């Protein structure tokens, strides 16, 4: 990140370097002597959680602002969905069948990135969770088009790394799920949801709730794979029960192909946030 200095004070990086070169004494070896912002143990204390939350919000925001990225196309979807050539490795027959959506995700990302390239990678930039499966397909499609894409990875107990198709200087890592979700949606021009599990469901319902309650502008909200989504979620039963309204079923659309999704996004007429919740 660049540092534009507009004050006469000595900068923090210089002092950090100077402090590391002082004579080795019992006093300078003490953790109390370390500069607070250069002390990893101090920054990881429970009391510093508010500071860490702020840092996780600020770092990606500053980098994307410096890159002048103004809008993104969000791609949520399952990490376990293999590419078609590897569908024989799938744990279940259903997962093997869902591998077709790897190709649709890749093609969708490619088509959107062709348009993003016309803006110098500032608008409609693909953003995924940075992992395998549908996420990999999204970043891979952007690379197919010769463009950039964002990966929002998160530290999990099992070993993992970002997929190899994320643009390296737009590959971020998070400790806090909540801040990661904010970055998914802060620039979202459209949200696409591919088949997935708990993580995908979490992202689906949290972002849909923000739109339903008027906390977020209405944007194209596209569920890839009508058959899958109508099988795993009884949307109409929610409306019939009155826990959501019939109007809430209009907040999203089902699509099955990349081209369908692109056409909806291209022809979308911006809509303001809801100012009331139907049926409430």
C-alpha positions in Angstrom: 0.0 0.0 0.0 1.2 3.5 -0.7 1.7 6.0 2.1 1.0 9.6 1.3 2.4 11.6 4.1 1.0 15.1 4.8 2.5 15.8 8.2 5.9 16.7 9.6 6.1 13.9 12.2 8.5 11.1 12.0 6.8 8.1 10.4 6.0 4.9 12.2 7.9 2.6 9.9 11.1 4.5 10.5 10.7 4.3 14.2 9.9 0.6 14.0 13.2 0.1 12.2 15.1 2.2 14.6 13.7 0.4 17.6 14.8 -2.9 16.3 18.5 -1.7 16.2 18.8 -0.6 19.8 21.4 -2.3 22.0 20.4 -5.7 23.4 19.7 -5.3 27.1 17.3 -6.8 29.6 15.2 -3.7 29.1 15.0 -3.7 25.3 14.3 -7.5 25.4 11.2 -7.0 27.5 7.9 -7.2 25.8 6.9 -4.0 27.6 9.5 -2.1 25.6 8.1 -3.1 22.2 6.2 -0.5 20.2 2.5 -1.3 20.7 1.8 -1.5 16.9 4.8 -3.8 16.4 3.9 -6.2 19.2 2.1 -9.2 17.8 1.3 -10.7 21.3 -0.2 -7.4 22.4 -2.3 -7.0 19.2 -3.7 -10.5 19.7 -5.0 -9.9 23.3 -8.7 -10.2 23.8 -8.9 -6.5 24.8 -7.6 -5.5 21.3 -10.5 -7.2 19.4 -12.1 -3.9 18.5 -8.8 -2.8 17.0 -8.4 -6.0 15.0 -12.0 -5.7 13.7 -11.2 -2.2 12.5 -7.9 -3.3 10.9 -9.7 -6.1 9.0 -12.2 -3.6 7.7 -9.6 -1.0 6.8 -6.9 -3.0 5.0 -9.0 -4.5 2.1 -11.0 -1.3 1.9 -7.8 0.8 1.5 -6.3 -1.5 -1.1 -9.5 -1.7 -3.2 -9.9 2.1 -3.0 -6.4 2.5 -4.2 -7.1 0.2 -7.1 -10.3 2.4 -7.7 -12.6 -0.7 -7.6 -16.1 0.8 -7.4 -18.4 -2.3 -8.0 -18.2 -6.0 -7.7 -20.1 -9.1 -8.8 -20.4 -11.5 -5.9 -20.1 -15.2 -6.4 -21.1 -17.5 -3.5 -21.1 -21.3 -3.9 -19.9 -24.6 -2.6 -16.2 -25.4 -2.1 -16.9 -29.2 -2.7 -18.2 -28.9 -6.3 -15.5 -30.3 -8.6 -14.8 -29.2 -12.1 -16.3 -31.6 -14.6 -13.1 -33.4 -15.5 -12.7 -34.3 -11.8 -16.3 -35.2 -11.0 -15.3 -38.8 -10.5 -13.7 -37.6 -7.3 -17.0 -36.3 -5.9 -18.2 -37.8 -2.6 -21.7 -38.2 -3.9 -23.5 -38.7 -7.2 -25.3 -35.4 -6.6 -22.0 -33.5 -6.2 -20.8 -35.1 -9.4 -23.9 -33.8 -11.2 -23.4 -30.3 -9.7 -20.0 -30.1 -11.4 -21.9 -28.6 -14.4 -22.2 -25.4 -12.3 -18.4 -25.2 -12.1 -18.4 -24.5 -15.8 -21.3 -22.1 -15.6 -19.6 -20.2 -12.8 -16.4 -20.1 -14.8 -18.2 -18.9 -17.9 -20.3 -16.3 -16.0 -17.1 -14.9 -14.5 -15.4 -14.8 -17.9 -18.3 -12.9 -19.4 -18.5 -10.4 -16.6 -14.8 -9.8 -16.6 -14.8 -9.1 -20.3 -17.0 -6.1 -19.4 -15.0 -5.3 -16.4 -11.8 -5.0 -18.5 -13.4 -2.2 -20.4 -13.4 -0.2 -17.2 -9.8 -1.0 -16.4 -10.8 -3.5 -13.7 -12.7 -0.9 -11.8 -16.3 -2.0 -12.2 -18.0 -5.4 -12.1 -15.0 -7.1 -10.6 -15.6 -10.7 -9.7 -15.3 -11.4 -5.9 -15.3 -14.9 -4.4 -14.4 -16.5 -1.1 -11.0 -17.4 -2.7 -11.3 -21.1 -2.0 -11.9 -24.2 -4.2 -15.0 -25.4 -6.0 -17.3 -22.6 -7.3 -15.0 -20.0 -5.9 -12.1 -21.3 -7.9 -14.3 -21.4 -11.0 -15.2 -17.7 -10.5 -11.6 -16.6 -10.2 -10.5 -18.9 -13.0 -13.1 -17.4 -15.4 -11.9 -13.9 -14.6 -8.3 -15.1 -15.4 -9.6 -16.7 -18.7 -10.8 -13.2 -19.7 -7.4 -11.7 -18.9 -8.8 -9.6 -16.0 -8.5 -9.3 -12.3 -10.6 -10.8 -9.5 -10.8 -10.7 -5.7 -10.5 -13.5 -3.2 -11.8 -13.1 0.4 -10.2 -16.1 2.2 -10.7 -16.9 5.8 -8.5 -18.8 8.3 -10.1 -22.2 9.1 -8.9 -25.0 11.4 -7.9 -27.2 8.5 -5.1 -26.2 6.3 -6.1 -24.3 3.2 -4.7 -21.6 0.8 -6.3 -19.3 -1.8 -6.9 -20.9 -5.2 -4.3 -20.1 -7.8 -6.5 -17.9 -10.0 -7.1 -15.0 -7.5 -5.3 -11.8 -8.5 -2.4 -11.9 -6.0 -2.6 -8.3 -4.8 -6.4 -8.7 -4.4 -6.1 -11.9 -2.3 -7.2 -11.1 1.3 -7.3 -13.2 4.4 -9.7 -12.8 7.3 -10.1 -13.8 10.9 -13.6 -12.4 11.4 -16.4 -13.9 9.3 -18.5 -10.7 9.9 -16.0 -8.4 8.4 -15.4 -10.7 5.5 -19.1 -10.6 4.7 -19.1 -6.8 4.8 -16.4 -6.7 2.2 -18.5 -9.1 0.0 -21.4 -6.7 0.0 -19.9 -3.2 0.3 -19.4 -2.8 -3.5 -21.9 -5.5 -4.7 -23.6 -4.7 -8.0 -25.0 -8.2 -8.2 -25.1 -11.3 -6.0 -25.0 -14.8 -7.5 -25.5 -18.0 -5.4 -24.5 -21.4 -6.8 -25.3 -24.7 -5.1 -23.5 -25.1 -1.8 -23.7 -26.1 1.9 -23.8 -24.3 5.3 -21.4 -21.5 4.3 -23.3 -20.8 1.1 -26.7 -20.9 2.9 -25.3 -18.5 5.5 -24.2 -16.0 2.9 -27.4 -16.4 0.9 -29.7 -15.7 3.8 -27.7 -12.9 5.4 -27.4 -10.9 2.2 -31.1 -11.6 1.3 -32.1 -10.4 4.8 -30.3 -7.1 4.3 -32.2 -6.5 1.1 -35.5 -7.8 2.5 -35.2 -5.4 5.5 -34.1 -2.4 3.4 -30.7 -2.3 4.9 -29.2 -2.7 1.4 -30.2 -1.6 -2.1 -31.9 -4.1 -4.3 -29.5 -5.6 -6.7 -29.8 -8.6 -9.0 -30.0 -11.7 -6.7 -29.6 -14.8 -8.8 -29.8 -18.4 -7.7 -28.1 -20.7 -10.1 -29.9 -24.1 -10.4 -33.6 -23.9 -9.8 -33.9 -27.7 -9.3 -31.3 -27.6 -6.5 -32.6 -24.6 -4.7 -36.3 -25.6 -4.8 -35.3 -29.1 -3.5 -33.3 -27.9 -0.6 -35.5 -24.9 0.4 -39.3 -24.8 0.3 -39.6 -21.1 -0.5 -43.3 -21.3 -1.1 -43.9 -22.9 2.3 -42.2 -20.0 4.0 -44.6 -17.6 2.3 -47.6 -19.8 3.0 -46.7 -20.0 6.6 -46.5 -16.2 6.7 -43.0 -16.1 8.0 -42.1 -14.2 4.8 -44.4 -12.4 2.4 -45.3 -13.4 -1.2 -43.5 -10.2 -2.2 -40.3 -11.5 -0.7 -40.2 -14.2 -3.3 -39.6 -11.5 -5.9 -36.3 -10.5 -4.3 -34.4 -13.2 -6.1 -34.5 -15.0 -9.5 -33.6 -18.5 -10.6 -31.2 -18.9 -13.5 -29.5 -22.0 -15.0 -26.9 -20.5 -17.4 -24.2 -17.9 -17.3 -25.9 -16.1 -20.3 -29.2 -15.8 -18.4 -27.5 -14.2 -15.5 -25.5 -11.7 -17.6 -28.7 -10.6 -19.4 -30.5 -10.0 -16.1 -27.6 -7.9 -14.8 -27.2 -5.9 -18.0 -30.9 -5.1 -18.1 -31.4 -4.4 -14.4 -33.0 -1.1 -13.5 -31.6 0.2 -10.2 -34.1 0.0 -7.3 -33.9 1.9 -4.0 -33.9 0.0 -0.7 -37.3 -1.0 0.7 -38.8 1.5 3.1 -41.2 -1.1 4.6 -41.4 -4.8 5.0 -44.5 -6.3 3.3 -46.7 -8.4 5.6 -45.1 -7.0 8.8 
